Amino acid sequence: MFVRVLFLLLLAMNVGVASWLYFSPPRAEQEVAPTDVGITRLELLAERERPGDAASAELTEAPPASDAPDQCRSIGPFATQADMRAAMNKLSPRARRIQYREARTTQPRGYWVFVPAMASREQALGVARQLSAKGVRDYYVVTAGDQQNTISLGLFREQANAERRRAEIAALGFTPQLLQRTEDLPVYWIDFAEDPQRPVGWRAQLPDLVDLKEQPVACF
């Protein structure tokens, strides 16, 4: 009987203490200073901001563009689209605006030596037989097209070789002619607008393309 009464008394005391801890107002925690009063706080070197850091960060940013009016230029010609696009990739970060355009140009394809067209095929064949009789083997009688009944004596890449061939045939008593052959090809130009105070400097960006030309263009 005594043990039971003691157990109930201890249980009641535990319940009372638990209720007091649960319902009592929370005690404000006192913030402990990281160091004692009067002692300088330790600071790691990595936590310090070096004086030059802020200035270096500012220098890494591109300077703002000026309000000066644009200057527009065009460079080229580029023979292929691949060359043109490679150049645009290098110049785009430095230009305010950039674009490309296609143009046409006439380029030489070599030289043609020939005997002018005869009035008929029979006459052309007659001249061909005369050439053969004098030891000329490299010739061709054109049988169709704009040059029909012309006697071709050869196509040459170098003008000097073509001149030599014409002189050889002329020495045999014929009247050969020499014609420079041409073809119409596409070429490409890059137009860009630049800040006069921050020029693109395209020659330094494209040092291997020494044949490019520059010309002013209207701004776009």
N, CA, C and O of each residue as an XYZ file, in Angstrom:
880
protein
N       0.840     -1.208      0.000
C       0.000      0.000      0.000
C       0.869      1.249      0.000
O       0.581      2.213     -0.710
N       1.883      1.230      0.761
C       2.798      2.382      0.824
C       3.503      2.595     -0.504
O       3.716      3.727     -0.938
N       3.853      1.511     -1.130
C       4.570      1.607     -2.421
C       3.665      2.221     -3.472
O       4.103      3.039     -4.280
N       2.404      1.823     -3.457
C       1.462      2.364     -4.454
C       1.277      3.863     -4.245
O       1.233      4.628     -5.208
N       1.171      4.274     -2.996
C       1.004      5.707     -2.724
C       2.237      6.479     -3.160
O       2.121      7.579     -3.701
N       3.422      5.913     -2.929
C       4.669      6.567     -3.344
C       4.754      6.688     -4.856
O       5.180      7.714     -5.386
N       4.353      5.654     -5.531
C       4.376      5.680     -7.015
C       3.457      6.765     -7.555
O       3.828      7.505     -8.466
N       2.226      6.861     -6.976
C       1.281      7.865     -7.456
C       1.785      9.270     -7.160
O       1.566     10.193     -7.944
N       2.470      9.431     -6.010
C       3.003     10.745     -5.669
C       4.094     11.173     -6.632
O       4.127     12.326     -7.063
N       5.001     10.239     -6.977
C       6.068     10.554     -7.943
C       5.503     10.855     -9.331
O       5.988     11.739    -10.038
N       4.475     10.105     -9.701
C       3.850     10.338    -11.002
C       3.228     11.712    -11.060
O       3.345     12.404    -12.071
N       2.560     12.121     -9.979
C       1.929     13.443     -9.958
C       2.973     14.547    -10.026
O       2.751     15.579    -10.659
N       4.132     14.328     -9.362
C       5.186     15.338     -9.382
C       5.779     15.462    -10.809
O       6.057     16.567    -11.275
N       5.964     14.334    -11.477
C       6.500     14.374    -12.855
C       5.549     15.086    -13.805
O       5.972     15.864    -14.659
N       4.266     14.811    -13.646
C       3.277     15.480    -14.505
C       3.284     16.973    -14.253
O       3.174     17.766    -15.187
N       3.417     17.364    -12.973
C       3.442     18.786    -12.653
C       4.646     19.489    -13.240
O       4.526     20.583    -13.790
N       5.847     18.845    -13.122
C       7.067     19.457    -13.689
C       6.971     19.566    -15.198
O       7.356     20.589    -15.766
N       6.465     18.530    -15.861
C       6.332     18.552    -17.326
C       5.385     19.648    -17.765
O       5.649     20.331    -18.754
N       4.264     19.833    -17.034
C       3.304     20.882    -17.392
C       3.929     22.251    -17.229
O       3.707     23.145    -18.045
N       4.719     22.414    -16.165
C       5.349     23.734    -15.954
C       6.363     24.058    -17.048
O       6.422     25.189    -17.532
N       7.168     23.053    -17.438
C       8.154     23.271    -18.527
C       7.477     23.570    -19.862
O       7.971     24.374    -20.652
N       6.335     22.912    -20.108
C       5.657     23.081    -21.406
C       4.959     24.424    -21.518
O       5.008     25.076    -22.561
N       4.295     24.843    -20.412
C       3.489     26.060    -20.489
C       4.232     27.315    -20.046
O       3.692     28.413    -20.175
N       5.429     27.192    -19.539
C       6.159     28.391    -19.113
C       6.650     29.160    -20.344
O       6.955     28.518    -21.349
N       6.749     30.539    -20.327
C       7.216     31.338    -21.491
C       8.665     31.042    -21.794
O       9.462     30.839    -20.878
N       9.028     31.012    -23.100
C      10.426     30.704    -23.483
C      11.375     31.770    -22.964
O      11.049     32.957    -22.951
N      12.543     31.338    -22.542
C      13.545     32.256    -22.014
C      14.394     32.801    -23.156
O      14.882     32.050    -24.001
N      14.555     34.082    -23.163
C      15.352     34.707    -24.237
C      16.786     34.247    -24.133
O      17.420     34.323    -23.080
N      17.283     33.763    -25.274
C      18.659     33.297    -25.311
C      19.606     34.469    -25.415
O      19.405     35.371    -26.229
N      20.588     34.459    -24.634
C      21.568     35.541    -24.647
C      22.644     35.227    -25.673
O      23.320     34.199    -25.622
N      22.770     36.163    -26.607
C      23.758     35.969    -27.664
C      25.152     36.102    -27.082
O      25.475     37.083    -26.413
N      25.957     35.112    -27.344
C      27.315     35.098    -26.828
C      28.223     35.769    -27.825
O      28.229     35.397    -28.999
N      28.972     36.725    -27.401
C      29.887     37.434    -28.302
C      30.976     36.494    -28.775
O      31.473     35.689    -27.988
N      31.363     36.574    -30.048
C      32.399     35.666    -30.563
C      33.744     35.879    -29.901
O      34.579     34.975    -29.899
N      33.970     37.048    -29.342
C      35.241     37.320    -28.669
C      34.953     38.075    -27.385
O      33.870     38.632    -27.203
N      35.927     38.084    -26.508
C      35.787     38.847    -25.279
C      35.855     40.338    -25.566
O      36.390     40.777    -26.584
N      35.300     41.094    -24.644
C      35.289     42.545    -24.798
C      36.719     43.067    -24.825
O      37.537     42.722    -23.972
N      37.015     43.924    -25.843
C      38.328     44.531    -25.925
C      39.323     43.752    -26.749
O      40.449     44.201    -26.962
N      38.913     42.579    -27.218
C      39.820     41.752    -28.028
C      39.369     41.823    -29.479
O      38.196     41.596    -29.774
N      40.286     42.136    -30.387
C      39.973     42.260    -31.813
C      39.603     40.911    -32.398
O      40.260     39.903    -32.139
N      38.538     40.906    -33.193
C      38.074     39.669    -33.822
C      39.060     39.211    -34.874
O      39.561     40.016    -35.659
N      39.344     37.903    -34.891
C      40.223     37.337    -35.911
C      39.535     37.383    -37.271
O      38.336     37.122    -37.372
N      40.282     37.709    -38.301
C      39.721     37.795    -39.658
C      40.642     37.042    -40.602
O      41.844     37.301    -40.655
N      40.067     36.110    -41.344
C      40.848     35.336    -42.300
C      41.233     36.206    -43.491
O      40.514     37.133    -43.863
N      42.411     35.878    -44.093
C      42.839     36.641    -45.273
C      41.858     36.480    -46.417
O      41.650     37.410    -47.196
N      41.247     35.294    -46.523
C      40.309     35.054    -47.625
C      39.058     35.897    -47.496
O      38.363     36.143    -48.482
N      38.754     36.367    -46.209
C      37.556     37.163    -46.009
C      37.767     38.619    -46.336
O      36.803     39.367    -46.498
N      39.006     39.028    -46.433
C      39.288     40.432    -46.729
C      39.088     40.712    -48.212
O      39.421     39.873    -49.049
N      38.569     41.836    -48.535
C      38.435     42.272    -49.935
C      39.641     43.108    -50.297
O      39.861     44.188    -49.749
N      40.421     42.586    -51.234
C      41.609     43.316    -51.630
C      41.219     44.611    -52.324
O      40.222     44.650    -53.045
N      41.995     45.672    -52.114
C      41.621     46.975    -52.676
C      41.470     46.940    -54.175
O      40.657     47.680    -54.728
N      42.248     46.082    -54.862
C      42.193     46.091    -56.323
C      41.087     45.265    -56.909
O      40.848     45.316    -58.116
N      40.376     44.469    -56.047
C      39.362     43.578    -56.594
C      38.234     44.339    -57.252
O      37.829     44.014    -58.368
N      37.721     45.354    -56.569
C      36.594     46.098    -57.119
C      36.995     46.800    -58.406
O      36.239     46.824    -59.377
N      38.206     47.378    -58.400
C      38.657     48.070    -59.613
C      38.854     47.102    -60.756
O      38.532     47.424    -61.900
N      39.394     45.883    -60.463
C      39.618     44.898    -61.516
C      38.290     44.445    -62.102
O      38.169     44.264    -63.313
N      37.294     44.263    -61.241
C      35.992     43.839    -61.728
C      35.389     44.877    -62.658
O      34.753     44.545    -63.658
N      35.602     46.146    -62.306
C      35.065     47.194    -63.163
C      35.772     47.236    -64.503
O      35.149     47.505    -65.530
N      37.105     46.964    -64.498
C      37.853     47.020    -65.746
C      37.496     45.885    -66.682
O      37.614     46.026    -67.899
N      37.052     44.736    -66.121
C      36.708     43.620    -66.981
C      35.421     43.873    -67.750
O      35.179     43.218    -68.764
N      34.608     44.786    -67.306
C      33.388     45.118    -68.026
C      33.712     46.019    -69.207
O      34.567     46.899    -69.118
N      33.016     45.786    -70.311
C      33.245     46.591    -71.503
C      32.819     48.029    -71.239
O      31.778     48.264    -70.625
N      33.608     48.986    -71.694
C      33.217     50.384    -71.506
C      31.952     50.695    -72.287
O      31.736     50.142    -73.365
N      31.131     51.558    -71.764
C      29.870     51.849    -72.453
C      30.123     52.498    -73.802
O      31.084     53.244    -73.992
N      29.225     52.189    -74.736
C      29.351     52.752    -76.079
C      29.109     54.260    -76.024
O      28.317     54.763    -75.226
N      29.816     54.951    -76.896
C      29.657     56.394    -76.927
C      28.447     56.761    -77.769
O      27.855     55.917    -78.443
N      28.091     58.049    -77.714
C      26.951     58.540    -78.483
C      27.369     59.071    -79.850
O      26.577     59.719    -80.534
N      28.609     58.801    -80.250
C      29.083     59.286    -81.549
C      28.342     58.564    -82.666
O      28.025     57.381    -82.535
N      28.061     59.268    -83.770
C      27.362     58.621    -84.893
C      28.189     57.485    -85.473
O      29.419     57.520    -85.457
N      27.492     56.475    -85.988
C      28.165     55.306    -86.544
C      28.976     55.663    -87.782
O      28.667     56.610    -88.505
N      30.013     54.881    -87.999
C      30.751     54.886    -89.253
C      30.594     53.502    -89.876
O      30.802     52.492    -89.203
N      30.236     53.451    -91.134
C      29.948     52.171    -91.780
C      30.959     51.904    -92.884
O      31.299     52.790    -93.669
N      31.428     50.672    -92.924
C      32.436     50.266    -93.889
C      32.045     48.917    -94.474
O      31.217     48.189    -93.926
N      32.675     48.608    -95.614
C      32.464     47.323    -96.275
C      33.825     46.750    -96.631
O      34.688     47.461    -97.146
N      34.021     45.448    -96.353
C      35.281     44.796    -96.694
C      34.995     43.561    -97.544
O      33.976     42.892    -97.375
N      35.913     43.278    -98.455
C      35.753     42.130    -99.337
C      36.692     42.275   -100.527
O      37.584     43.122   -100.490
N      36.528     41.501   -101.554
C      35.533     40.420   -101.658
C      36.045     39.117   -101.055
O      37.242     38.831   -101.083
N      35.112     38.327   -100.507
C      35.407     36.983   -100.036
C      34.985     36.002   -101.125
O      33.887     36.105   -101.673
N      35.855     35.060   -101.429
C      35.582     34.138   -102.535
C      34.546     33.090   -102.159
O      33.818     32.612   -103.030
N      34.460     32.719   -100.885
C      33.530     31.667   -100.462
C      32.721     32.125    -99.261
O      33.128     33.020    -98.521
N      31.565     31.492    -99.082
C      30.740     31.792    -97.916
C      31.445     31.379    -96.623
O      31.282     32.030    -95.591
N      32.222     30.308    -96.677
C      32.928     29.855    -95.470
C      33.904     30.919    -94.979
O      33.969     31.189    -93.780
N      34.666     31.530    -95.895
C      35.594     32.589    -95.500
C      34.839     33.790    -94.943
O      35.254     34.402    -93.960
N      33.727     34.115    -95.588
C      32.949     35.274    -95.148
C      32.366     35.060    -93.753
O      32.417     35.967    -92.922
N      31.816     33.881    -93.484
C      31.202     33.619    -92.175
C      32.259     33.551    -91.071
O      32.013     33.993    -89.949
N      33.422     33.004    -91.382
C      34.495     32.973    -90.385
C      34.916     34.392    -90.000
O      35.174     34.676    -88.830
N      34.983     35.276    -90.992
C      35.332     36.664    -90.712
C      34.235     37.357    -89.906
O      34.542     38.130    -88.999
N      32.976     37.099    -90.215
C      31.872     37.709    -89.467
C      31.903     37.291    -88.002
O      31.629     38.105    -87.121
N      32.234     36.031    -87.736
C      32.295     35.562    -86.351
C      33.353     36.314    -85.555
O      33.177     36.544    -84.359
N      34.442     36.696    -86.200
C      35.505     37.418    -85.506
C      35.163     38.898    -85.318
O      35.551     39.502    -84.318
N      34.448     39.475    -86.265
C      34.181     40.915    -86.216
C      32.901     41.268    -85.462
O      32.770     42.389    -84.971
N      31.963     40.339    -85.363
C      30.665     40.644    -84.750
C      30.773     41.216    -83.343
O      30.062     42.175    -83.044
N      31.635     40.676    -82.443
C      31.688     41.237    -81.079
C      32.178     42.687    -81.033
O      31.952     43.377    -80.039
N      32.842     43.157    -82.085
C      33.413     44.500    -82.065
C      32.585     45.504    -82.866
O      32.844     46.706    -82.806
N      31.608     45.028    -83.605
C      30.808     45.914    -84.456
C      29.456     46.189    -83.811
O      28.902     45.345    -83.106
N      28.941     47.375    -84.063
C      27.601     47.696    -83.575
C      26.544     46.908    -84.339
O      25.604     46.374    -83.749
N      26.706     46.843    -85.639
C      25.826     46.052    -86.498
C      26.695     45.455    -87.597
O      27.735     46.010    -87.952
N      26.260     44.326    -88.127
C      27.052     43.674    -89.171
C      26.116     42.870    -90.060
O      25.129     42.311    -89.582
N      26.418     42.809    -91.332
C      25.640     42.044    -92.286
C      26.540     41.690    -93.472
O      27.639     42.227    -93.616
N      26.059     40.787    -94.308
C      26.822     40.454    -95.509
C      25.924     40.594    -96.734
O      24.698     40.596    -96.623
N      26.535     40.707    -97.871
C      25.791     40.803    -99.136
C      26.575     40.073   -100.220
O      27.796     39.933   -100.154
N      25.836     39.620   -101.208
C      26.434     38.886   -102.325
C      26.521     39.801   -103.542
O      25.604     40.574   -103.817
N      27.615     39.704   -104.256
C      27.806     40.471   -105.498
C      28.309     39.508   -106.567
O      28.603     38.347   -106.281
N      28.406     39.997   -107.791
C      28.897     39.180   -108.903
C      30.157     39.824   -109.446
O      30.293     41.047   -109.471
N      31.066     38.980   -109.876
C      32.303     39.481   -110.457
C      32.695     38.595   -111.632
O      32.379     37.406   -111.666
N      33.380     39.190   -112.584
C      33.859     38.459   -113.753
C      35.331     38.129   -113.557
O      36.149     39.017   -113.317
N      35.659     36.853   -113.659
C      37.030     36.405   -113.452
C      37.509     35.635   -114.683
O      36.720     34.955   -115.339
N      38.794     35.743   -114.993
C      39.324     35.022   -116.152
C      39.357     33.511   -115.911
O      39.606     33.053   -114.796
N      39.101     32.748   -116.974
C      39.145     31.293   -116.891
C      40.234     30.705   -117.776
O      40.338     29.484   -117.896
N      41.031     31.537   -118.385
C      42.078     31.021   -119.270
C      41.977     31.671   -120.646
O      41.293     32.679   -120.824
N      42.675     31.072   -121.620
C      42.781     31.654   -122.957
C      42.517     30.575   -124.003
O      42.905     29.417   -123.849
N      41.846     30.994   -125.065
C      41.466     30.078   -126.136
C      42.100     30.542   -127.438
O      41.969     31.702   -127.830
N      42.788     29.621   -128.101
C      43.368     29.892   -129.419
C      42.536     29.140   -130.455
O      42.244     27.958   -130.278
N      42.158     29.816   -131.523
C      41.248     29.195   -132.502
C      41.388     29.877   -133.859
O      41.880     31.000   -133.975
N      40.944     29.164   -134.860
C      40.781     29.739   -136.201
C      39.319     30.123   -136.328
O      38.451     29.283   -136.088
N      39.010     31.370   -136.699
C      37.612     31.809   -136.747
C      36.740     30.901   -137.605
O      37.228     30.185   -138.479
N      35.442     30.949   -137.336
C      34.485     30.073   -137.996
C      34.480     30.290   -139.508
O      34.586     31.416   -139.993
N      34.354     29.177   -140.240
C      34.217     29.219   -141.693
C      32.740     29.393   -142.056
O      31.858     29.270   -141.206
N      32.495     29.678   -143.319
C      31.114     29.876   -143.773
C      30.339     28.572   -143.801
O      29.112     28.586   -143.705
N      31.021     27.454   -143.930
C      30.355     26.156   -143.999
C      31.235     25.106   -143.330
O      32.411     25.326   -143.041
N      30.613     23.963   -143.099
C      31.351     22.864   -142.468
C      32.423     22.349   -143.428
O      33.517     21.985   -142.997
N      32.116     22.315   -144.720
C      33.098     21.840   -145.689
C      34.354     22.704   -145.674
O      35.465     22.178   -145.748
N      34.195     24.014   -145.581
C      35.362     24.900   -145.525
C      36.162     24.657   -144.239
O      37.393     24.649   -144.256
N      35.451     24.461   -143.132
C      36.132     24.206   -141.857
C      36.922     22.903   -141.926
O      38.051     22.839   -141.440
N      36.341     21.868   -142.524
C      37.053     20.611   -142.659
C      38.246     20.746   -143.593
O      39.268     20.089   -143.400
N      38.115     21.618   -144.630
C      39.235     21.846   -145.538
C      40.412     22.485   -144.819
O      41.556     22.093   -145.045
N      40.150     23.471   -143.949
C      41.233     24.105   -143.182
C      41.832     23.105   -142.207
O      43.041     23.111   -141.976
N      40.996     22.242   -141.632
C      41.496     21.230   -140.713
C      42.454     20.281   -141.419
O      43.472     19.887   -140.849
N      42.132     19.909   -142.671
C      43.033     19.032   -143.418
C      44.364     19.734   -143.718
O      45.419     19.100   -143.714
N      44.308     21.032   -143.976
C      45.550     21.781   -144.209
C      46.417     21.807   -142.953
O      47.637     21.668   -143.033
N      45.787     21.984   -141.799
C      46.534     21.969   -140.541
C      47.185     20.601   -140.324
O      48.349     20.507   -139.934
N      46.412     19.550   -140.583
C      46.952     18.208   -140.419
C      48.119     17.952   -141.364
O      49.092     17.295   -140.993
N      48.021     18.474   -142.591
C      49.083     18.255   -143.563
C      50.375     18.945   -143.136
O      51.458     18.515   -143.531
N      50.280     20.003   -142.338
C      51.472     20.722   -141.876
C      51.920     20.269   -140.488
O      52.713     20.940   -139.829
N      51.405     19.134   -140.061
C      51.869     18.539   -138.815
C      51.131     18.958   -137.565
O      51.556     18.596   -136.469
N      50.053     19.697   -137.674
C      49.274     20.110   -136.502
C      48.318     18.983   -136.132
O      47.534     18.532   -136.968
N      48.378     18.541   -134.923
C      47.530     17.434   -134.487
C      46.490     17.869   -133.447
O      45.388     17.320   -133.414
N      46.816     18.820   -132.624
C      45.910     19.223   -131.543
C      44.948     20.299   -132.028
O      45.188     21.492   -131.844
N      43.870     19.868   -132.642
C      42.829     20.800   -133.077
C      41.494     20.071   -133.023
O      41.436     18.844   -132.936
N      40.411     20.868   -133.078
C      39.078     20.290   -133.008
C      38.122     21.199   -133.776
O      38.088     22.410   -133.556
N      37.349     20.602   -134.675
C      36.364     21.351   -135.446
C      35.048     21.365   -134.652
O      34.461     20.314   -134.393
N      34.595     22.566   -134.272
C      33.353     22.708   -133.505
C      32.180     22.464   -134.450
O      32.064     23.112   -135.490
N      31.314     21.526   -134.078
C      30.218     21.118   -134.976
C      28.859     21.676   -134.575
O      27.895     21.497   -135.320
N      28.740     22.348   -133.424
C      27.435     22.868   -132.991
C      27.643     24.039   -132.050
O      28.744     24.284   -131.556
N      26.545     24.760   -131.814
C      26.591     25.871   -130.870
C      26.984     27.182   -131.504
O      27.028     27.309   -132.727
N      27.275     28.171   -130.649
C      27.601     29.507   -131.134
C      28.910     29.540   -131.903
O      29.111     30.418   -132.742
N      29.794     28.607   -131.633
C      31.108     28.598   -132.283
C      31.188     27.532   -133.386
O      32.271     27.027   -133.681
N      30.072     27.202   -133.980
C      30.048     26.167   -135.027
C      30.973     26.541   -136.188
O      31.035     27.697   -136.607
N      31.695     25.524   -136.701
C      32.646     25.648   -137.812
C      33.912     26.434   -137.420
O      34.696     26.835   -138.281
N      34.093     26.643   -136.125
C      35.352     27.205   -135.630
C      36.334     26.051   -135.395
O      35.922     24.950   -135.031
N      37.604     26.298   -135.599
C      38.619     25.272   -135.351
C      39.367     25.655   -134.071
O      40.104     26.640   -134.031
N      39.159     24.862   -133.047
C      39.806     25.125   -131.760
C      41.222     24.571   -131.772
O      41.451     23.431   -132.176
N      42.158     25.376   -131.331
C      43.566     24.985   -131.306
C      44.099     24.814   -129.880
O      45.294     24.575   -129.704
N      43.252     24.930   -128.872
C      43.674     24.658   -127.508
C      43.215     25.689   -126.501
O      43.030     26.863   -126.823
N      43.033     25.223   -125.261
C      42.708     26.077   -124.115
C      43.926     26.132   -123.203
O      44.542     25.102   -122.931
N      44.276     27.319   -122.732
C      45.498     27.508   -121.956
C      45.187     28.323   -120.711
O      44.407     29.275   -120.744
N      45.815     27.926   -119.615
C      45.655     28.660   -118.361
C      46.510     29.929   -118.355
O      46.077     30.968   -117.856
N      47.723     29.845   -118.909
C      48.637     30.969   -118.923
C      48.607     31.664   -120.279
O      48.589     31.026   -121.332
N      48.603     32.992   -120.217
C      48.550     33.758   -121.463
C      49.803     33.538   -122.308
O      49.716     33.528   -123.536
N      50.952     33.364   -121.685
C      52.195     33.168   -122.438
C      52.133     31.904   -123.290
O      52.604     31.893   -124.427
N      51.552     30.844   -122.740
C      51.431     29.607   -123.508
C      50.462     29.776   -124.671
O      50.676     29.228   -125.753
N      49.401     30.535   -124.442
C      48.445     30.783   -125.515
C      49.081     31.618   -126.621
O      48.857     31.354   -127.802
N      49.864     32.611   -126.254
C      50.544     33.440   -127.247
C      51.532     32.594   -128.070
O      51.663     32.788   -129.278
N      52.207     31.678   -127.420
C      53.166     30.824   -128.121
C      52.437     29.929   -129.134
O      52.916     29.746   -130.254
N      51.296     29.379   -128.750
C      50.517     28.534   -129.664
C      50.024     29.326   -130.859
O      50.096     28.841   -131.988
N      49.534     30.511   -130.642
C      49.062     31.332   -131.760
C      50.203     31.650   -132.716
O      50.021     31.621   -133.933
N      51.379     31.954   -132.174
C      52.522     32.267   -133.035
C      52.932     31.058   -133.875
O      53.303     31.214   -135.038
N      52.871     29.862   -133.304
C      53.231     28.652   -134.054
C      52.288     28.435   -135.238
O      52.737     28.133   -136.344
N      50.988     28.589   -135.007
C      50.010     28.366   -136.073
C      50.104     29.475   -137.118
O      49.972     29.221   -138.316
N      50.333     30.708   -136.659
C      50.457     31.822   -137.615
C      51.674     31.623   -138.517
O      51.643     32.006   -139.687
N      52.730     31.036   -137.993
C      53.928     30.798   -138.799
C      53.669     29.791   -139.913
O      54.447     29.718   -140.864
N      52.590     29.009   -139.815
C      52.247     28.032   -140.867
C      51.348     28.633   -141.938
O      50.953     27.936   -142.872
N      51.020     29.913   -141.815
C      50.224     30.584   -142.831
C      48.758     30.720   -142.496
O      47.965     31.062   -143.373
N      48.368     30.468   -141.267
C      46.965     30.599   -140.865
C      46.783     31.885   -140.045
O      47.753     32.562   -139.703
N      45.533     32.201   -139.742
C      45.225     33.435   -139.003
C      44.500     33.098   -137.692
O      43.315     33.399   -137.550
N      45.189     32.486   -136.749
C      44.533     32.146   -135.482
C      44.293     33.393   -134.634
O      44.959     34.415   -134.793
N      43.339     33.277   -133.745
C      43.032     34.359   -132.808
C      43.131     33.846   -131.384
O      43.076     32.644   -131.128
N      43.281     34.797   -130.456
C      43.376     34.474   -129.030
C      42.260     35.208   -128.299
O      42.063     36.408   -128.489
N      41.547     34.488   -127.475
C      40.420     35.070   -126.728
C      40.538     34.690   -125.260
O      40.710     33.522   -124.911
N      40.440     35.707   -124.411
C      40.423     35.431   -122.972
C      39.031     34.973   -122.555
O      38.044     35.658   -122.824
N      38.950     33.840   -121.914
C      37.669     33.300   -121.467
C      37.401     33.776   -120.044
O      38.320     33.827   -119.227
N      36.163     34.120   -119.743
C      35.782     34.627   -118.422
C      34.553     33.879   -117.917
O      33.856     33.207   -118.677
N      34.309     34.011   -116.633
C      33.111     33.440   -116.026
C      32.600     34.388   -114.949
O      33.367     35.118   -114.322
N      31.294     34.358   -114.751
C      30.633     35.215   -113.762
C      30.489     34.428   -112.467
O      29.810     33.402   -112.439
N      31.122     34.900   -111.393
C      31.136     34.173   -110.126
C      30.588     35.038   -108.994
O      30.701     36.263   -109.039
N      29.988     34.399   -107.967
C      29.542     35.174   -106.794
C      30.706     35.465   -105.853
O      31.594     34.631   -105.677
N      30.697     36.642   -105.258
C      31.638     37.008   -104.203
C      30.830     37.647   -103.080
O      29.664     37.993   -103.269
N      31.450     37.801   -101.914
C      30.721     38.247   -100.731
C      31.459     39.410   -100.066
O      32.688     39.455   -100.016
N      30.651     40.353    -99.557
C      31.180     41.514    -98.853
C      30.538     41.566    -97.468
O      29.393     41.152    -97.287
N      31.284     42.074    -96.504
C      30.775     42.273    -95.140
C      30.652     43.766    -94.887
O      31.622     44.513    -95.017
N      29.446     44.192    -94.522
C      29.196     45.585    -94.143
C      29.044     45.643    -92.621
O      28.364     44.804    -92.031
N      29.672     46.626    -91.993
C      29.540     46.747    -90.542
C      29.532     48.217    -90.137
O      30.115     49.075    -90.800
N      28.851     48.473    -89.027
C      28.813     49.805    -88.419
C      29.665     49.761    -87.159
O      29.566     48.820    -86.371
N      30.500     50.777    -86.965
C      31.398     50.803    -85.818
C      31.307     52.125    -85.084
O      30.921     53.149    -85.646
N      31.671     52.075    -83.817
C      31.785     53.276    -82.983
C      33.124     53.943    -83.326
O      34.166     53.301    -83.200
N      33.124     55.205    -83.753
C      34.393     55.858    -84.104
C      35.411     55.843    -82.968
O      36.617     55.842    -83.215
N      34.934     55.831    -81.733
C      35.848     55.817    -80.599
C      36.325     54.403    -80.242
O      37.262     54.235    -79.462
N      35.674     53.396    -80.819
C      36.095     52.014    -80.627
C      36.081     51.296    -81.975
O      35.211     50.457    -82.213
N      37.021     51.608    -82.852
C      37.014     51.032    -84.197
C      37.157     49.507    -84.162
O      37.745     48.934    -83.244
N      36.606     48.886    -85.177
C      36.644     47.421    -85.261
C      38.068     46.910    -85.455
O      38.441     45.879    -84.896
N      38.864     47.629    -86.245
C      40.236     47.177    -86.499
C      40.272     45.834    -87.207
O      40.942     44.907    -86.753
N      39.552     45.726    -88.318
C      39.370     44.429    -88.967
C      40.673     43.836    -89.513
O      40.803     42.613    -89.582
N      41.629     44.667    -89.898
C      42.882     44.111    -90.435
C      43.640     43.324    -89.363
O      44.257     42.302    -89.665
N      43.596     43.791    -88.129
C      44.249     43.050    -87.050
C      43.493     41.770    -86.725
O      44.096     40.793    -86.280
N      42.168     41.761    -86.943
C      41.373     40.580    -86.667
C      41.481     39.540    -87.778
O      41.270     38.351    -87.537
N      41.809     39.981    -88.993
C      41.897     39.075    -90.148
C      43.271     39.213    -90.800
O      43.356     39.635    -91.953
N      44.341     38.870    -90.096
C      45.688     39.123    -90.637
C      46.029     38.281    -91.854
O      46.896     38.675    -92.634
N      45.382     37.139    -92.050
C      45.720     36.255    -93.164
C      45.057     36.667    -94.476
O      45.474     36.220    -95.545
N      44.039     37.507    -94.406
C      43.303     37.903    -95.619
C      43.840     39.250    -96.102
O      43.203     40.289    -95.928
N      45.016     39.208    -96.707
C      45.700     40.447    -97.083
C      45.122     41.062    -98.353
O      45.393     42.228    -98.640
N      44.338     40.316    -99.119
C      43.815     40.827   -100.383
C      42.484     41.565   -100.223
O      41.938     42.069   -101.204
N      41.967     41.631    -99.017
C      40.674     42.302    -98.817
C      40.812     43.802    -98.999
O      41.848     44.395    -98.700
N      39.747     44.394    -99.494
C      39.711     45.844    -99.689
C      38.625     46.438    -98.783
O      37.670     45.762    -98.400
N      38.800     47.705    -98.459
C      37.827     48.418    -97.630
C      37.264     49.586    -98.392
O      37.986     50.280    -99.108
N      35.969     49.806    -98.238
C      35.356     50.965    -98.871
C      34.207     51.457    -97.957
O      33.540     50.654    -97.304
N      33.989     52.781    -97.925
C      32.888     53.301    -97.102
C      31.527     52.983    -97.749
O      31.404     52.934    -98.973
N      30.523     52.772    -96.908
C      29.168     52.512    -97.389
C      28.193     53.309    -96.545
O      28.513     53.760    -95.445
N      26.994     53.470    -97.086
C      25.946     54.146    -96.320
C      25.524     53.260    -95.144
O      25.395     52.043    -95.281
N      25.314     53.886    -94.002
C      24.964     53.105    -92.812
C      23.583     52.485    -92.972
O      22.711     53.042    -93.639
N      23.402     51.348    -92.362
C      22.177     50.568    -92.497
C      21.517     50.389    -91.134
O      20.466     49.756    -91.036
